[in-house]
Amino acid sequence: SSGINAEWPLRPGDKVGITQFDAFVLLTASRFHENDMKILQEIKKLGRPFFFGRTKTDHDVQDLAAENPEEDADTFKQIWENAQEEIKKDCMHHLKDMTLGNVFLLSRTDYKTVDLENEETIKIEFDGNQRLKNTIIESLPVLQKTALLFSLGADTKELIRMKVEELGNRIWKIALISAGAGAVPLPGFSLVVDISLIERERAFQKKQLGIDESSLNKKAELLSMIKDDLITAIKKKKVPTATLR
C-alpha cells in the first residue's frame, strides 16, 4: 500500500496514522539511528510485524568494483559476499535488541552487471527485494495476506506458487456458493449460477496468474513477440531466461 516518512517525536493523536498499517518496513541507506529506534518502539506497541531494509546495495557493488579493480570474478564474488555480511552486522549492531529477524539488502534492480578491469563481466543478483516481499506476505493475517498477494503481479516463481495456493483455497468457497444455489427450487437456476461463477472465477484466476489476454499481450510486447508465439515458447520453455525470475 502506501508508506509514511515520520520523524520523532510522534505527536499525540497518531498524526502520521501508523495504526492504519498492517506491517512496517524501516529503511535506511546507511545505518539505523536513535530516531529510528524511537519510532520502532511505537510500532512495537501495536504488535504488528516489522522489517528492516538496507537500501542502495547496487551502489555498494559499484563502489566495491572501484575499490578492487584488479580482482577476478570469483574473488570479487567472495568480496561481495563478505561485504554483505559486514553491512548486515553493522545494521544489526545499531538495531541492538530491536530486531526479530534479518536485515534485507535492497536494490533498485534485481541484478547489476559489473565490468572488471581484466575484461571479465560479473552479474551480481539482489534477491533481498523479493525475499522481503515474500516475508511480509507470509507475516500477515489471512485476509490481509490474501489482499496483498492478489494486488501483486505474478512476476516471480515464488509469487506464482503463493498465488496458486491461495487461488486453490477459493475453490471450496465457489463450491459452497454453487451448492447453495442448487437448493433454490427454480428450474435452470443452479445451472445459470454455476456458469456465471465459473466464468468469473476463471477470468479472475487467469488475471492473477498473468495469463489473461491483456497480460499476455503486454508480455509479448515487452519481448517483441506475437502473443501466440509467446504462448508456444512458454509451452516449450524457450522464453528468454532474463525475463523470468
Salt bridges, closest charged atoms under 4 A:
GLU34 OE2 - LYS38 NZ 3.16
GLU42 OE2 - LYS45 NZ 3.27
ASP58 OD2 - ARG108 NE 3.49
ASP60 OD2 - ARG54 NH1 2.84
ASP90 OD2 - ARG31 NE 3.63
ASP90 OD1 - HIS94 ND1 3.77
ASP110 OD2 - ARG245 NE 3.59
GLU125 OE2 - LYS123 NZ 3.97
GLU125 OE1 - ARG245 NH2 3.86
ASP127 OD2 - ARG131 NE 3.58
GLU138 OE1 - LYS145 NZ 3.19
GLU158 OE2 - ARG161 NH2 2.66
GLU165 OE1 - ARG161 NH1 3.16
GLU199 OE1 - ARG202 NH2 3.00
GLU201 OE1 - ARG170 NH2 2.70
GLU213 OE2 - LYS227 NZ 2.67
